[in-house]
Amino acid sequence: MTEQDFNQQVENQTEQIPSITLQDLPEKMLASATRMGWTTLTPVQAGGIPYFLLKRDMMAQARTGSGKTGAYLLPIIEAIDPRKDFCQALVLVPTRELAQQVTAEARALSGENGVRVVAVYGGTSYQPQIDAFKKGAHLVVATPGRVLDHLLKRNLHLDRLDYLVFDEADRMLSMGFFPDMVRVQDFLPNRDIHSSMFSATFPMQVMRLTNRFLNDPVFLSFSRDHVHVLDTEHVFYLVPGMDKDRALVRIIEMENPSQAIIFCNTKDKVFYVTRVLQRFGYNADQLSSDLPQKARDQVLDNVREGKLRFLVATDVAARGIDIPELSHVFQYEPPEDLELYIHRAGRTGRSGVSGTAVLLVTYNEKKYVTRFGAHYNIKFEERPMPKDEDVQALVAQRLVGQLEGRLRERDRLQVERMQRFLPLVKELAEEEDGVALLAMLLDDTYHDWMHHFQIADIVTATQAPIKTRERPTAKKNFRSKRRG
């Protein structure tokens, strides 16, 4: 999907399904919601549930804490037939923690109605998950890599699937799950299924998934009163003044942008930040007025072609740059000029596609957040500074997912060949120096992957042939099932 296609699709969305209230819910859904203590529906539930009941595909902008999990679980659980012992719904999520959270909420919502839910993720034994499939799990909540393992081994079958949900689709892409998501599609039934996507942001990489997984979806945002896609969200991190460079690294790991510009106020700071990112293994380069024109052009070409992930620049050097795929803008230093803030932030969230503008401020610089917000009527979201253990856990999940994917690609002879290293691995794991060697190999593997996984890979994959499914023309009226 190009930007022009996306914009045209949004403009053509003239028919919207009205939102509902708690009392509009079908009787069983109302009973489940009441049992959970719901007194009202959140905007994403009130606006999103009707699309599930009418089996209309949608992409919904919804952040954590918005009630999005209930928005898709409640109608899915309502639709599942507990008498049929096979998978009827699949929810794909980026992390094991989210899989556990969604599974717990699904079990609470289903109560005693017999719906069997299983969480499927890596880093744990396969057997309990296989046993759950054999018992006839109705709802599978899974990370893409592990569920693909089960599909390839034929432990799980999706030929009778009715519902597919991508939760936090932007995070799944940023964690490198896109190839697995595409391969999962090969196991979907060749008929209409209801598909939906929930994402905090809608960069172009997420938009392109509509062509592959969804049928003529409606694009919804539940943070405002009308249907639209957010352009730019403005966030800030309060960072330690003496550790701003390391703070930037931790923030980058958590935000994990597809591509970003990092703005600094001076050429010296541009040089310093670029060197820090490069030494930490990131694919970064600088753009300053000191560079010869030919070198400047080459850097910009690398950005536009997806060969360069991070561009560090001053305002002078970055003027006029238009990069459609840019998901993030980081302001390493807040500008003194009010106009420069909006100029920097405007490099992302272009042509109707959402982006994130991140401002790093020390305690003494926090006044700029108030100043920019008041001048431009921007409501900034403060995000907590990531801790080292948070980054470690996230990096480990990404790396394990990538390694599992590479293992899946190995044939029997390659698997046999690697057995000769198992004694060495066990030996190294028991020695301090050996652990350092293993950590070095994992670090190199991780950063090699982060360096080479580029936007161009996603673009190429989304241009592959797409499996088509027929969509029924008849649509039921959910209000006819409404209680009372």
Secondary structure per residue as TSV (DSSP state, phi and psi in degrees):
chain	resnum	aa	ss	phi	psi
A	1	M	-	360.0	126.4
A	2	T	-	-86.7	169.7
A	3	E	H	-60.7	-39.7
A	4	Q	H	-64.6	-41.5
A	5	D	H	-61.9	-43.5
A	6	F	H	-63.5	-47.4
A	7	N	H	-61.1	-40.1
A	8	Q	H	-65.6	-38.9
A	9	Q	H	-64.1	-41.2
A	10	V	H	-66.1	-41.1
A	11	E	H	-63.2	-30.3
A	12	N	T	-81.1	-2.1
A	13	Q	-	-82.3	76.2
A	14	T	-	-91.1	-25.8
A	15	E	-	-99.6	111.8
A	16	Q	-	-111.5	142.6
A	17	I	-	-83.3	128.8
A	18	P	-	-62.5	149.6
A	19	S	-	-70.3	164.9
A	20	I	-	-125.9	171.1
A	21	T	-	-110.7	173.6
A	22	L	G	-58.5	-39.4
A	23	Q	G	-72.0	-14.6
A	24	D	G	-78.4	-13.6
A	25	L	S	-65.7	147.2
A	26	P	B	-56.5	159.0
A	27	E	H	-57.6	-47.8
A	28	K	H	-66.1	-38.3
A	29	M	H	-65.7	-40.6
A	30	L	H	-63.2	-39.1
A	31	A	H	-64.0	-41.5
A	32	S	H	-65.1	-44.3
A	33	A	H	-64.0	-40.2
A	34	T	H	-66.0	-41.0
A	35	R	H	-62.5	-31.0
A	36	M	T	-80.7	-5.6
A	37	G	T	86.7	15.4
A	38	W	-	-71.0	131.5
A	39	T	-	-106.9	-15.3
A	40	T	S	-158.4	166.4
A	41	L	-	-96.3	139.5
A	42	T	-	-72.4	164.2
A	43	P	H	-54.8	-41.3
A	44	V	H	-69.0	-30.9
A	45	Q	H	-74.6	-45.1
A	46	A	H	-64.2	-36.2
A	47	G	H	-90.0	-28.4
A	48	G	H	-89.5	-35.5
A	49	I	H	-58.1	-40.6
A	50	P	H	-57.2	-33.0
A	51	Y	H	-69.1	-32.0
A	52	F	H	-69.8	-44.2
A	53	L	H	-65.6	-30.0
A	54	L	T	-95.6	2.9
A	55	K	T	54.0	48.9
A	56	R	-	-108.2	123.5
A	57	D	-	-64.4	146.8
A	58	M	E	-152.5	156.3
A	59	M	E	-116.5	124.1
A	60	A	E	-120.0	125.6
A	61	Q	E	-79.4	115.3
A	62	A	-	-154.9	127.1
A	63	R	-	-90.7	168.2
A	64	T	T	-58.6	134.5
A	65	G	T	90.9	2.3
A	66	S	S	-88.6	-6.8
A	67	G	S	89.6	14.8
A	68	K	H	-64.6	-33.6
A	69	T	H	-61.2	-44.7
A	70	G	H	-65.4	-28.6
A	71	A	H	-63.6	-33.4
A	72	Y	H	-101.4	-29.2
A	73	L	H	-70.0	-41.5
A	74	L	H	-58.7	-52.3
A	75	P	H	-69.4	-30.7
A	76	I	H	-66.2	-46.3
A	77	I	H	-62.9	-35.5
A	78	E	H	-61.8	-37.6
A	79	A	H	-83.7	-22.1
A	80	I	-	-68.1	136.9
A	81	D	-	-99.3	106.3
A	82	P	T	-63.0	-16.9
A	83	R	T	-77.1	-13.5
A	84	K	S	-101.0	118.2
A	85	D	-	-90.5	64.0
A	86	F	S	-154.5	167.1
A	87	C	-	-71.7	120.7
A	88	Q	-	-109.0	-16.2
A	89	A	E	-147.0	140.0
A	90	L	E	-127.9	126.6
A	91	V	E	-115.0	119.8
A	92	L	E	-97.8	131.9
A	93	V	-	-134.1	160.2
A	94	P	S	-82.3	-24.6
A	95	T	S	-135.3	159.0
A	96	R	H	-65.6	-34.1
A	97	E	H	-62.3	-43.2
A	98	L	H	-68.6	-37.1
A	99	A	H	-59.5	-44.2
A	100	Q	H	-64.7	-40.8
A	101	Q	H	-65.4	-46.4
A	102	V	H	-65.3	-40.4
A	103	T	H	-61.9	-43.4
A	104	A	H	-62.4	-41.9
A	105	E	H	-68.4	-36.7
A	106	A	H	-64.3	-41.7
A	107	R	H	-66.4	-37.5
A	108	A	H	-66.7	-41.3
A	109	L	H	-68.8	-36.3
A	110	S	H	-75.4	-25.7
A	111	G	T	60.1	-127.0
A	112	E	T	-105.2	25.2
A	113	N	S	-84.6	1.3
A	114	G	-	90.1	3.0
A	115	V	-	-73.6	124.7
A	116	R	-	-97.9	126.3
A	117	V	E	-120.4	138.5
A	118	V	E	-135.2	138.0
A	119	A	E	-94.1	133.1
A	120	V	E	-128.8	114.9
A	121	Y	-	-155.5	164.4
A	122	G	S	-79.1	174.5
A	123	G	S	80.2	11.0
A	124	T	S	-145.0	171.2
A	125	S	-	-64.7	143.5
A	126	Y	S	-74.9	-33.0
A	127	Q	H	-59.7	-46.2
A	128	P	H	-60.0	-34.1
A	129	Q	H	-69.1	-41.0
A	130	I	H	-63.3	-41.9
A	131	D	H	-60.6	-38.9
A	132	A	H	-64.9	-38.3
A	133	F	H	-64.3	-41.7
A	134	K	H	-64.4	-31.4
A	135	K	T	-77.6	-10.2
A	136	G	T	93.2	56.9
A	137	A	-	-61.8	128.1
A	138	H	S	-85.7	-37.8
A	139	L	E	-124.0	119.8
A	140	V	E	-109.1	123.5
A	141	V	E	-110.8	115.9
A	142	A	E	-144.4	153.5
A	143	T	-	-81.8	147.5
A	144	P	H	-58.7	-41.7
A	145	G	H	-64.2	-46.9
A	146	R	H	-70.0	-39.6
A	147	V	H	-67.3	-32.1
A	148	L	H	-65.1	-39.1
A	149	D	H	-54.8	-47.8
A	150	H	H	-65.9	-37.7
A	151	L	H	-66.5	-42.1
A	152	L	H	-65.9	-33.7
A	153	K	T	-87.9	1.7
A	154	R	T	61.9	28.8
A	155	N	S	-76.5	-26.1
A	156	L	-	-130.9	141.9
A	157	H	-	-125.6	138.3
A	158	L	-	-115.7	15.8
A	159	D	T	-66.8	-16.8
A	160	R	T	-115.6	25.6
A	161	L	-	-70.2	141.6
A	162	D	-	-115.2	-27.2
A	163	Y	E	-132.7	135.7
A	164	L	E	-132.0	126.2
A	165	V	E	-125.7	133.1
A	166	F	E	-106.1	107.6
A	167	D	E	-98.4	131.8
A	168	E	S	55.2	56.4
A	169	A	H	-60.9	-35.8
A	170	D	H	-64.3	-38.1
A	171	R	H	-69.6	-36.1
A	172	M	H	-62.5	-39.4
A	173	L	H	-67.2	-43.1
A	174	S	H	-67.7	-21.8
A	175	M	T	-92.4	3.9
A	176	G	T	85.7	19.7
A	177	F	-	-86.1	-0.1
A	178	F	H	-56.7	-47.2
A	179	P	H	-58.1	-38.9
A	180	D	H	-67.1	-38.7
A	181	M	H	-62.2	-39.5
A	182	V	H	-67.0	-41.2
A	183	R	H	-69.0	-32.4
A	184	V	H	-59.2	-32.4
A	185	Q	H	-59.6	-29.3
A	186	D	T	-63.0	-19.2
A	187	F	T	-101.8	2.7
A	188	L	S	-80.1	152.1
A	189	P	-	-65.8	146.9
A	190	N	S	-85.8	60.1
A	191	R	S	-157.6	177.0
A	192	D	-	-69.0	130.2
A	193	I	-	-131.2	153.1
A	194	H	E	-81.7	123.3
A	195	S	E	-123.5	141.5
A	196	S	E	-145.2	157.6
A	197	M	E	-136.3	129.9
A	198	F	E	-116.3	132.9
A	199	S	E	-153.8	141.3
A	200	A	S	-71.2	-33.5
A	201	T	-	-133.9	161.1
A	202	F	-	-125.5	68.5
A	203	P	-	-66.2	165.9
A	204	M	H	-60.3	-30.0
A	205	Q	H	-61.0	-38.3
A	206	V	H	-69.8	-39.9
A	207	M	H	-58.5	-38.0
A	208	R	H	-65.4	-21.3
A	209	L	H	-67.8	-20.4
A	210	T	H	-60.8	-35.8
A	211	N	H	-67.0	-26.6
A	212	R	H	-96.2	-36.9
A	213	F	H	-114.1	-22.6
A	214	L	-	-118.3	151.7
A	215	N	S	-106.4	110.1
A	216	D	S	45.4	57.5
A	217	P	-	-75.1	152.7
A	218	V	E	-89.0	139.5
A	219	F	E	-100.5	122.2
A	220	L	E	-125.3	143.0
A	221	S	E	-126.3	130.8
A	222	F	S	-105.1	19.7
A	223	S	S	-98.1	-9.3
A	224	R	S	-133.5	-175.8
A	225	D	S	-90.3	-4.0
A	226	H	S	-132.3	164.9
A	227	V	-	-78.5	122.5
A	228	H	-	-166.5	175.1
A	229	V	-	-112.8	132.5
A	230	L	-	-59.7	140.4
A	231	D	-	-83.8	-62.4
A	232	T	E	-141.4	134.0
A	233	E	E	-103.1	139.1
A	234	H	E	-107.9	120.0
A	235	V	E	-130.2	159.4
A	236	F	E	-140.7	152.3
A	237	Y	E	-118.4	133.4
A	238	L	E	-88.7	112.0
A	239	V	-	-116.4	155.0
A	240	P	-	-69.5	136.1
A	241	G	G	-63.8	-34.2
A	242	M	G	-89.4	0.9
A	243	D	G	-136.5	34.1
A	244	K	H	-68.5	-34.7
A	245	D	H	-66.1	-44.4
A	246	R	H	-68.3	-33.8
A	247	A	H	-61.9	-41.1
A	248	L	H	-59.1	-42.3
A	249	V	H	-61.9	-45.1
A	250	R	H	-65.6	-39.1
A	251	I	H	-65.8	-41.4
A	252	I	H	-60.3	-42.1
A	253	E	H	-61.9	-40.7
A	254	M	H	-75.3	-42.7
A	255	E	H	-73.1	-36.9
A	256	N	-	46.3	62.6
A	257	P	-	-69.7	153.1
A	258	S	S	-70.8	-44.8
A	259	Q	S	-150.1	148.7
A	260	A	E	-153.0	150.8
A	261	I	E	-104.1	135.9
A	262	I	E	-113.3	113.5
A	263	F	E	-91.8	135.1
A	264	C	-	-125.7	161.8
A	265	N	S	-86.5	-21.6
A	266	T	S	-133.0	160.1
A	267	K	H	-65.6	-36.8
A	268	D	H	-62.9	-41.0
A	269	K	H	-69.1	-35.5
A	270	V	H	-59.1	-47.2
A	271	F	H	-61.2	-43.5
A	272	Y	H	-65.8	-49.1
A	273	V	H	-63.3	-39.1
A	274	T	H	-60.2	-45.2
A	275	R	H	-64.5	-39.7
A	276	V	H	-61.1	-47.6
A	277	L	H	-63.6	-41.4
A	278	Q	H	-65.0	-41.1
A	279	R	H	-67.5	-26.3
A	280	F	T	-84.8	3.8
A	281	G	T	93.2	9.4
A	282	Y	-	-86.4	151.0
A	283	N	-	-82.1	88.9
A	284	A	E	-133.5	150.9
A	285	D	E	-148.7	166.6
A	286	Q	E	-112.4	157.6
A	287	L	E	-135.7	112.3
A	288	S	-	-138.4	165.0
A	289	S	T	-67.9	-13.0
A	290	D	T	-76.4	-20.0
A	291	L	S	-72.2	141.8
A	292	P	-	-61.1	154.4
A	293	Q	H	-58.3	-39.4
A	294	K	H	-62.8	-41.2
A	295	A	H	-67.8	-39.7
A	296	R	H	-60.7	-45.2
A	297	D	H	-61.8	-39.1
A	298	Q	H	-66.5	-40.4
A	299	V	H	-61.9	-45.7
A	300	L	H	-65.6	-38.4
A	301	D	H	-61.3	-40.8
A	302	N	H	-63.1	-37.2
A	303	V	H	-66.8	-49.9
A	304	R	H	-65.0	-31.0
A	305	E	T	-87.4	2.2
A	306	G	T	78.8	14.1
A	307	K	S	-88.9	-16.5
A	308	L	-	-123.6	127.9
A	309	R	S	-89.9	-42.0
A	310	F	E	-121.4	125.8
A	311	L	E	-113.0	118.8
A	312	V	E	-101.4	127.3
A	313	A	E	-153.4	159.4
A	314	T	-	-88.9	169.9
A	315	D	H	-64.1	-39.1
A	316	V	H	-61.4	-44.4
A	317	A	H	-71.0	-29.3
A	318	A	H	-92.8	-2.0
A	319	R	T	-63.3	134.3
A	320	G	T	84.6	-2.5
A	321	I	-	-74.6	130.5
A	322	D	-	-127.5	106.3
A	323	I	-	-119.9	101.9
A	324	P	T	-58.3	-31.6
A	325	E	T	-86.0	1.9
A	326	L	-	-66.8	116.2
A	327	S	-	-91.4	-28.3
A	328	H	E	-137.0	149.7
A	329	V	E	-124.9	125.8
A	330	F	E	-107.3	130.5
A	331	Q	E	-106.5	97.2
A	332	Y	S	-63.9	-32.9
A	333	E	S	-130.4	131.5
A	334	P	-	-68.9	138.6
A	335	P	-	-77.2	151.5
A	336	E	S	-72.4	-34.0
A	337	D	S	-83.3	126.0
A	338	L	H	-58.6	-39.6
A	339	E	H	-64.3	-30.7
A	340	L	H	-67.7	-31.3
A	341	Y	H	-60.8	-49.5
A	342	I	H	-70.7	-30.1
A	343	H	H	-64.2	-44.6
A	344	R	H	-64.9	-51.4
A	345	A	H	-60.6	-29.8
A	346	G	T	-71.9	-4.7
A	347	R	T	-70.9	-20.8
A	348	T	S	-114.2	171.3
A	349	G	S	66.5	41.8
A	350	R	-	-100.4	153.6
A	351	S	T	56.0	38.4
A	352	G	T	82.3	-4.5
A	353	V	-	-96.0	136.9
A	354	S	-	-78.2	157.5
A	355	G	E	-150.4	177.1
A	356	T	E	-128.0	127.3
A	357	A	E	-104.8	117.2
A	358	V	E	-111.0	126.9
A	359	L	E	-112.9	124.0
A	360	L	E	-97.6	121.0
A	361	V	E	-132.7	141.7
A	362	T	-	-83.4	177.7
A	363	Y	G	-59.6	-40.7
A	364	N	G	-72.3	-18.6
A	365	E	G	-97.2	-2.7
A	366	K	T	-61.6	-22.9
A	367	K	H	-58.4	-27.1
A	368	Y	H	-67.2	-33.5
A	369	V	H	-61.0	-46.4
A	370	T	H	-62.5	-42.8
A	371	R	H	-64.5	-47.7
A	372	F	H	-65.9	-41.3
A	373	G	H	-63.5	-41.8
A	374	A	H	-68.9	-41.1
A	375	H	H	-68.6	-40.2
A	376	Y	H	-106.9	7.3
A	377	N	T	54.7	47.0
A	378	I	-	-104.3	132.7
A	379	K	-	-97.6	105.3
A	380	F	-	-78.1	142.0
A	381	E	E	-100.4	123.4
A	382	E	E	-88.5	125.7
A	383	R	-	-108.3	141.7
A	384	P	-	-67.8	141.9
A	385	M	-	-62.9	123.6
A	386	P	-	-61.8	139.2
A	387	K	-	-87.5	159.3
A	388	D	H	-57.5	-40.9
A	389	E	H	-68.1	-30.2
A	390	D	H	-65.5	-44.6
A	391	V	H	-65.1	-43.1
A	392	Q	H	-58.8	-44.4
A	393	A	H	-65.1	-42.3
A	394	L	H	-67.4	-44.1
A	395	V	H	-61.6	-40.6
A	396	A	H	-61.9	-41.8
A	397	Q	H	-64.2	-42.5
A	398	R	H	-61.6	-46.0
A	399	L	H	-66.2	-44.0
A	400	V	H	-60.9	-41.3
A	401	G	H	-60.5	-42.2
A	402	Q	H	-68.1	-41.2
A	403	L	H	-66.4	-39.5
A	404	E	H	-62.4	-38.5
A	405	G	H	-63.9	-41.5
A	406	R	H	-67.6	-35.6
A	407	L	H	-64.7	-37.5
A	408	R	H	-61.6	-29.8
A	409	E	T	-79.1	-10.8
A	410	R	-	-79.2	140.3
A	411	D	-	-86.1	179.3
A	412	R	H	-63.4	-37.5
A	413	L	H	-68.4	-38.2
A	414	Q	H	-67.5	-37.6
A	415	V	H	-65.3	-40.6
A	416	E	H	-63.5	-39.7
A	417	R	H	-62.8	-38.8
A	418	M	H	-75.3	-12.2
A	419	Q	G	-61.8	-26.9
A	420	R	G	-66.3	-16.3
A	421	F	G	-95.5	-6.9
A	422	L	H	-60.3	-43.9
A	423	P	H	-60.1	-37.9
A	424	L	H	-66.2	-40.7
A	425	V	H	-60.3	-45.4
A	426	K	H	-63.5	-39.2
A	427	E	H	-66.0	-45.0
A	428	L	H	-64.4	-35.9
A	429	A	H	-66.7	-16.3
A	430	E	T	-98.8	-2.0
A	431	E	S	-121.3	144.9
A	432	E	H	-61.5	-47.0
A	433	D	H	-65.6	-35.1
A	434	G	H	-65.8	-40.3
A	435	V	H	-62.2	-38.5
A	436	A	H	-63.0	-39.5
A	437	L	H	-63.7	-43.4
A	438	L	H	-64.2	-41.3
A	439	A	H	-62.5	-38.6
A	440	M	H	-63.5	-42.8
A	441	L	H	-63.8	-42.2
A	442	L	H	-65.9	-40.0
A	443	D	H	-62.5	-45.3
A	444	D	H	-63.4	-41.4
A	445	T	H	-63.1	-44.4
A	446	Y	H	-62.1	-48.4
A	447	H	H	-74.9	-27.7
A	448	D	H	-63.1	-42.0
A	449	W	H	-67.5	-45.9
A	450	M	H	-62.9	-29.9
A	451	H	H	-73.0	-36.7
A	452	H	H	-97.8	-18.2
A	453	F	-	-77.2	102.7
A	454	Q	-	-118.2	168.6
A	455	I	H	-58.3	-36.4
A	456	A	H	-58.1	-32.3
A	457	D	H	-63.2	-42.2
A	458	I	H	-68.9	-42.7
A	459	V	H	-59.2	-46.4
A	460	T	H	-61.0	-44.7
A	461	A	H	-65.8	-36.8
A	462	T	H	-75.3	-11.8
A	463	Q	T	-90.5	-0.8
A	464	A	S	-71.1	162.3
A	465	P	-	-55.0	140.6
A	466	I	-	-108.7	132.2
A	467	K	-	-69.9	128.3
A	468	T	-	-104.6	149.8
A	469	R	-	-134.5	143.1
A	470	E	-	-75.4	141.3
A	471	R	-	-108.9	126.1
A	472	P	-	-59.6	144.4
A	473	T	S	-87.2	-30.1
A	474	A	-	-74.4	136.9
A	475	K	-	-126.8	130.4
A	476	K	-	-80.6	156.2
A	477	N	-	-98.4	111.6
A	478	F	G	-66.9	-22.8
A	479	R	G	-70.2	-19.2
A	480	S	G	-69.5	-19.2
A	481	K	G	-97.6	3.3
A	482	R	B	-64.2	144.9
A	483	R	-	-64.8	134.1
A	484	G	-	79.4	360.0
